Amino acid sequence: MKKVLFACLIILCSLFANTDFSEMSTEELIALIGYIDQTTEESFYQELDLRVPQMDEEQKALYDEDKKRRDDAKN
């Protein structure tokens, strides 16, 4: 059920070019990791960085995994 919800969320978000990530929940943002356009990627990760102190352990693990993947891709 959650996967279907996240898939719908991803589709809806891709329909809007000027997505306001601050209005999304942390779970929604984490579900979008890897599916964000390069044009909105910077604001997406800025919003996620602001939320790190409020994340639970599972969310932090997903975020840290993605951050490590991005860092490895840059190097």
C-alpha positions as CSV (number, residue, x, y, z in Angstrom):
1,M,0.0,0.0,0.0
2,K,2.8,2.4,0.9
3,K,4.6,1.7,-2.4
4,V,1.4,2.5,-4.4
5,L,1.0,5.8,-2.4
6,F,4.7,6.7,-3.0
7,A,4.4,5.9,-6.7
8,C,1.3,8.2,-7.0
9,L,3.2,10.8,-5.1
10,I,6.1,10.7,-7.5
11,I,3.8,11.0,-10.5
12,L,2.0,13.9,-9.0
13,C,5.2,15.7,-8.1
14,S,6.6,15.2,-11.5
15,L,3.6,17.1,-12.9
16,F,4.5,20.2,-11.1
17,A,7.6,22.0,-12.2
18,N,7.8,24.4,-9.3
19,T,7.4,22.0,-6.4
20,D,7.4,23.5,-2.9
21,F,9.2,20.9,-1.0
22,S,8.6,22.6,2.3
23,E,4.9,21.6,2.1
24,M,5.8,17.9,1.8
25,S,6.2,15.5,4.7
26,T,9.6,14.0,5.4
27,E,8.3,10.6,4.3
28,E,7.2,12.1,1.0
29,L,10.6,13.7,0.4
30,I,12.5,10.5,1.2
31,A,10.2,8.6,-1.2
32,L,11.2,11.1,-3.9
33,I,15.0,10.5,-3.5
34,G,16.4,9.6,-6.9
35,Y,13.4,10.8,-8.8
36,I,14.0,14.6,-8.7
37,D,14.8,16.7,-11.8
38,Q,18.2,18.3,-11.8
39,T,16.5,21.7,-12.0
40,T,14.8,21.2,-8.6
41,E,17.5,18.9,-7.0
42,E,19.2,21.7,-5.1
43,S,16.1,23.0,-3.3
44,F,15.0,19.4,-2.7
45,Y,18.2,18.5,-0.9
46,Q,18.3,21.8,1.0
47,E,14.9,21.0,2.4
48,L,16.0,17.5,3.3
49,D,19.1,18.8,5.1
50,L,16.9,21.1,7.2
51,R,14.9,18.1,8.3
52,V,17.7,15.7,9.3
53,P,17.5,16.7,13.1
54,Q,13.8,15.7,13.1
55,M,14.1,12.4,11.2
56,D,13.7,9.1,12.9
57,E,16.3,6.4,12.6
58,E,14.8,4.7,9.5
59,Q,14.5,8.0,7.7
60,K,18.1,9.0,8.6
61,A,19.3,5.6,7.3
62,L,17.6,6.2,4.0
63,Y,18.9,9.7,3.7
64,D,22.4,8.8,4.7
65,E,22.4,5.9,2.1
66,D,21.4,8.4,-0.6
67,K,23.9,11.0,0.5
68,K,26.7,8.4,0.4
69,R,25.6,7.4,-3.1
70,R,25.6,11.1,-4.2
71,D,29.0,11.7,-2.7
72,D,30.4,8.6,-4.4
73,A,29.0,9.7,-7.7
74,K,30.7,13.1,-7.4
75,N,34.1,11.5,-6.7
